[in-house]
Amino acid sequence: MSVPRMCDGPEGRKIAYHVTAGREPCVVFFGGLKSDMEGTKAIHLETWAKAQGHAFLRFDYSGHGQSSGKFEMGCIGDWAEDSFEIVKQKTEGKVLLVGSSMGGWQALLLAKRMPDRIAGLVTIAAAPDFTEDGYWQNFSPAQKDQLRKLGRVELPSDYMEPYVVTARMIDDGRKQLVLRSPLDLPFPVRCLQGTSDTAVSTETALRLMEHANCPDMRLTLVKSADHRFSDGPCLGMIESAIEEVLLLAG
């Protein structure tokens, strides 16, 4: 694991990142919930970008990886501010956003905030609005009561220790929803989704497709691919999606 640089983020947070110089647009990778910038997809795409001569940025949200803070103290809005600051401070010109799982939601939030700087978007099992549609709507009455009384519930995970979901994450998530209001994406968008993904459903991918106002948006469903979307063929599909968007972006 290489030593990252640190960026001054909002409210004194320190955001760890790695940036590679190269031509525009800079490819920016947004990781998933409780993921970090040392994951398979982030490292693979950094290697790909270097070989292609493209600028590349990967980073950790606060409370993730090597950035400051505790995960349980964060929320979607905090990580959106982290994303905005790192892109604003460490990139120039156009950027191509690549968002995985929660990173797909973060990329959509950033695209809404700075549309003039976005060359295109690639999502991998994007999970917009998951705090409301995934967590809150599926909580049992007992879990909702626990959240109100204790301010937190723990959910099992297929990949690591249980996820801690806080009342702040749920409340803040409602302020960040992107599927309940107009979502204009005036640039090429390519979405990738595995049919064996147990964390994000194909219905979520189709809902995003139907909701977004985008002149050039395509969804690729990959039979038997899971949420990690990190084996050789899947990584190749991510590369191809990025290359297609780069070509269209000119």
FENKA-V261882 format. One record per residue. N is the residue number from 1. SS is DSSP state (a for helix, b for strand, c for the rest). PSI is psi in degrees with one decimal (none if undefined). OMEGA is omega in whole degrees, 0 to 359 (NA if undefined). Layout:
n:N ss:SS psi:PSI omega:OMEGA
n:N ss:SS psi:PSI omega:OMEGA
This chain:
n:1 ss:c psi:121.1 omega:181
n:2 ss:c psi:155.8 omega:181
n:3 ss:c psi:125.3 omega:183
n:4 ss:c psi:164.2 omega:166
n:5 ss:b psi:163.1 omega:180
n:6 ss:b psi:136.1 omega:180
n:7 ss:b psi:139.1 omega:176
n:8 ss:b psi:117.7 omega:181
n:9 ss:c psi:-171.3 omega:180
n:10 ss:a psi:146.5 omega:174
n:11 ss:a psi:36.9 omega:176
n:12 ss:a psi:4.6 omega:180
n:13 ss:c psi:147.1 omega:178
n:14 ss:b psi:121.1 omega:185
n:15 ss:b psi:118.0 omega:179
n:16 ss:b psi:140.7 omega:182
n:17 ss:b psi:162.1 omega:170
n:18 ss:b psi:131.6 omega:178
n:19 ss:b psi:138.1 omega:179
n:20 ss:b psi:128.1 omega:179
n:21 ss:c psi:151.3 omega:179
n:22 ss:c psi:-172.6 omega:183
n:23 ss:b psi:159.2 omega:177
n:24 ss:b psi:158.4 omega:357
n:25 ss:b psi:147.6 omega:176
n:26 ss:b psi:131.7 omega:176
n:27 ss:b psi:123.3 omega:183
n:28 ss:b psi:124.7 omega:181
n:29 ss:b psi:129.6 omega:178
n:30 ss:b psi:114.3 omega:182
n:31 ss:c psi:175.5 omega:182
n:32 ss:c psi:-178.9 omega:180
n:33 ss:c psi:125.3 omega:180
n:34 ss:c psi:13.8 omega:173
n:35 ss:c psi:178.6 omega:177
n:36 ss:c psi:174.9 omega:187
n:37 ss:c psi:4.5 omega:175
n:38 ss:c psi:8.0 omega:181
n:39 ss:c psi:165.7 omega:185
n:40 ss:a psi:-47.1 omega:184
n:41 ss:a psi:-43.5 omega:182
n:42 ss:a psi:-45.9 omega:182
n:43 ss:a psi:-40.9 omega:179
n:44 ss:a psi:-45.1 omega:183
n:45 ss:a psi:-30.9 omega:175
n:46 ss:a psi:-44.5 omega:178
n:47 ss:a psi:-42.5 omega:178
n:48 ss:a psi:-46.2 omega:182
n:49 ss:a psi:-41.5 omega:178
n:50 ss:a psi:-42.8 omega:180
n:51 ss:a psi:-30.4 omega:181
n:52 ss:a psi:-9.9 omega:181
n:53 ss:c psi:17.2 omega:180
n:54 ss:b psi:144.1 omega:171
n:55 ss:b psi:147.8 omega:183
n:56 ss:b psi:139.2 omega:179
n:57 ss:b psi:128.7 omega:170
n:58 ss:b psi:150.0 omega:185
n:59 ss:b psi:166.6 omega:176
n:60 ss:c psi:129.9 omega:171
n:61 ss:c psi:159.2 omega:174
n:62 ss:c psi:143.0 omega:183
n:63 ss:c psi:6.0 omega:179
n:64 ss:c psi:146.9 omega:172
n:65 ss:c psi:-124.3 omega:186
n:66 ss:c psi:5.6 omega:176
n:67 ss:c psi:165.2 omega:181
n:68 ss:c psi:165.7 omega:175
n:69 ss:c psi:167.7 omega:178
n:70 ss:c psi:138.7 omega:182
n:71 ss:a psi:-44.3 omega:186
n:72 ss:a psi:-16.4 omega:180
n:73 ss:a psi:-10.7 omega:186
n:74 ss:c psi:175.1 omega:179
n:75 ss:c psi:173.3 omega:184
n:76 ss:a psi:-42.3 omega:181
n:77 ss:a psi:-39.3 omega:177
n:78 ss:a psi:-45.5 omega:183
n:79 ss:a psi:-27.2 omega:174
n:80 ss:a psi:-39.2 omega:177
n:81 ss:a psi:-39.6 omega:176
n:82 ss:a psi:-45.4 omega:182
n:83 ss:a psi:-44.6 omega:180
n:84 ss:a psi:-44.6 omega:183
n:85 ss:a psi:-42.6 omega:183
n:86 ss:a psi:-39.1 omega:179
n:87 ss:a psi:-41.4 omega:180
n:88 ss:a psi:-40.4 omega:186
n:89 ss:a psi:-30.9 omega:192
n:90 ss:a psi:4.9 omega:175
n:91 ss:c psi:160.2 omega:176
n:92 ss:c psi:153.7 omega:177
n:93 ss:c psi:-149.6 omega:183
n:94 ss:c psi:150.2 omega:176
n:95 ss:b psi:147.7 omega:174
n:96 ss:b psi:119.4 omega:186
n:97 ss:b psi:134.4 omega:176
n:98 ss:b psi:111.2 omega:185
n:99 ss:b psi:127.4 omega:180
n:100 ss:b psi:123.9 omega:177
n:101 ss:c psi:-119.0 omega:177
n:102 ss:a psi:-30.4 omega:177
n:103 ss:a psi:-26.9 omega:174
n:104 ss:a psi:-42.2 omega:176
n:105 ss:a psi:-45.5 omega:180
n:106 ss:a psi:-40.6 omega:179
n:107 ss:a psi:-38.6 omega:178
n:108 ss:a psi:-41.1 omega:178
n:109 ss:a psi:-41.8 omega:180
n:110 ss:a psi:-38.9 omega:179
n:111 ss:a psi:-35.5 omega:176
n:112 ss:a psi:-33.5 omega:185
n:113 ss:a psi:-34.6 omega:183
n:114 ss:c psi:60.4 omega:186
n:115 ss:a psi:-29.7 omega:183
n:116 ss:a psi:-17.3 omega:182
n:117 ss:a psi:-2.7 omega:186
n:118 ss:b psi:121.1 omega:176
n:119 ss:b psi:-28.9 omega:181
n:120 ss:b psi:175.1 omega:185
n:121 ss:b psi:135.7 omega:172
n:122 ss:b psi:126.4 omega:177
n:123 ss:b psi:148.2 omega:179
n:124 ss:b psi:107.3 omega:183
n:125 ss:c psi:49.1 omega:182
n:126 ss:c psi:141.1 omega:184
n:127 ss:c psi:58.1 omega:178
n:128 ss:c psi:142.9 omega:174
n:129 ss:c psi:21.9 omega:187
n:130 ss:a psi:-24.7 omega:179
n:131 ss:a psi:-32.1 omega:179
n:132 ss:a psi:-51.0 omega:187
n:133 ss:a psi:-25.0 omega:180
n:134 ss:a psi:-51.8 omega:183
n:135 ss:a psi:-68.9 omega:190
n:136 ss:a psi:-45.7 omega:183
n:137 ss:a psi:-22.4 omega:181
n:138 ss:a psi:-2.3 omega:176
n:139 ss:c psi:141.5 omega:173
n:140 ss:c psi:163.4 omega:175
n:141 ss:a psi:-36.2 omega:180
n:142 ss:a psi:-39.3 omega:178
n:143 ss:a psi:-41.3 omega:178
n:144 ss:a psi:-39.2 omega:178
n:145 ss:a psi:-41.5 omega:178
n:146 ss:a psi:-39.8 omega:180
n:147 ss:a psi:-41.4 omega:180
n:148 ss:a psi:-39.9 omega:185
n:149 ss:a psi:-43.5 omega:186
n:150 ss:a psi:-15.1 omega:179
n:151 ss:c psi:9.2 omega:181
n:152 ss:b psi:151.0 omega:170
n:153 ss:b psi:157.4 omega:178
n:154 ss:b psi:133.9 omega:179
n:155 ss:b psi:139.9 omega:178
n:156 ss:c psi:152.5 omega:179
n:157 ss:c psi:146.0 omega:177
n:158 ss:c psi:-15.0 omega:192
n:159 ss:c psi:-22.0 omega:187
n:160 ss:c psi:-161.8 omega:178
n:161 ss:c psi:163.4 omega:184
n:162 ss:c psi:147.3 omega:172
n:163 ss:b psi:134.0 omega:171
n:164 ss:b psi:119.9 omega:178
n:165 ss:b psi:122.9 omega:183
n:166 ss:b psi:160.1 omega:176
n:167 ss:a psi:-34.8 omega:179
n:168 ss:a psi:-39.2 omega:179
n:169 ss:a psi:-42.5 omega:179
n:170 ss:a psi:-48.0 omega:182
n:171 ss:a psi:-44.7 omega:180
n:172 ss:a psi:-37.3 omega:180
n:173 ss:a psi:-33.3 omega:180
n:174 ss:c psi:-20.6 omega:178
n:175 ss:c psi:-11.0 omega:185
n:176 ss:c psi:6.1 omega:185
n:177 ss:c psi:139.3 omega:182
n:178 ss:c psi:-6.5 omega:183
n:179 ss:c psi:9.2 omega:180
n:180 ss:c psi:-0.7 omega:181
n:181 ss:c psi:166.0 omega:182
n:182 ss:c psi:136.2 omega:180
n:183 ss:c psi:95.0 omega:181
n:184 ss:b psi:123.3 omega:179
n:185 ss:c psi:84.3 omega:187
n:186 ss:c psi:49.9 omega:182
n:187 ss:c psi:166.4 omega:181
n:188 ss:b psi:137.5 omega:179
n:189 ss:b psi:132.1 omega:175
n:190 ss:b psi:127.7 omega:183
n:191 ss:b psi:133.9 omega:178
n:192 ss:b psi:137.7 omega:183
n:193 ss:b psi:128.5 omega:176
n:194 ss:b psi:141.4 omega:181
n:195 ss:c psi:-15.9 omega:179
n:196 ss:c psi:19.0 omega:178
n:197 ss:c psi:119.0 omega:180
n:198 ss:c psi:-5.3 omega:180
n:199 ss:c psi:-37.5 omega:179
n:200 ss:c psi:126.0 omega:185
n:201 ss:c psi:158.7 omega:174
n:202 ss:a psi:-27.5 omega:178
n:203 ss:a psi:-35.4 omega:177
n:204 ss:a psi:-43.9 omega:179
n:205 ss:a psi:-42.5 omega:179
n:206 ss:a psi:-36.0 omega:179
n:207 ss:a psi:-41.9 omega:177
n:208 ss:a psi:-44.0 omega:179
n:209 ss:a psi:-45.9 omega:183
n:210 ss:a psi:-31.8 omega:186
n:211 ss:a psi:-38.5 omega:187
n:212 ss:c psi:143.1 omega:172
n:213 ss:b psi:99.4 omega:187
n:214 ss:c psi:131.3 omega:182
n:215 ss:c psi:-17.8 omega:183
n:216 ss:c psi:85.1 omega:184
n:217 ss:b psi:128.6 omega:181
n:218 ss:b psi:144.0 omega:178
n:219 ss:b psi:128.8 omega:176
n:220 ss:b psi:119.1 omega:175
n:221 ss:b psi:129.7 omega:184
n:222 ss:b psi:112.0 omega:183
n:223 ss:c psi:129.8 omega:175
n:224 ss:c psi:-3.2 omega:177
n:225 ss:c psi:140.5 omega:181
n:226 ss:c psi:-170.0 omega:187
n:227 ss:c psi:-28.4 omega:181
n:228 ss:c psi:-39.2 omega:179
n:229 ss:c psi:47.9 omega:189
n:230 ss:c psi:8.4 omega:177
n:231 ss:c psi:175.6 omega:185
n:232 ss:a psi:-52.4 omega:180
n:233 ss:a psi:-39.8 omega:180
n:234 ss:a psi:-41.4 omega:177
n:235 ss:a psi:-37.8 omega:177
n:236 ss:a psi:-37.2 omega:178
n:237 ss:a psi:-36.9 omega:177
n:238 ss:a psi:-45.8 omega:177
n:239 ss:a psi:-47.7 omega:182
n:240 ss:a psi:-39.2 omega:179
n:241 ss:a psi:-42.5 omega:178
n:242 ss:a psi:-44.5 omega:180
n:243 ss:a psi:-39.2 omega:179
n:244 ss:a psi:-43.9 omega:180
n:245 ss:a psi:-39.7 omega:178
n:246 ss:a psi:-41.3 omega:179
n:247 ss:a psi:-42.9 omega:180
n:248 ss:a psi:-34.4 omega:181
n:249 ss:a psi:-17.5 omega:177
n:250 ss:c psi:none omega:NA
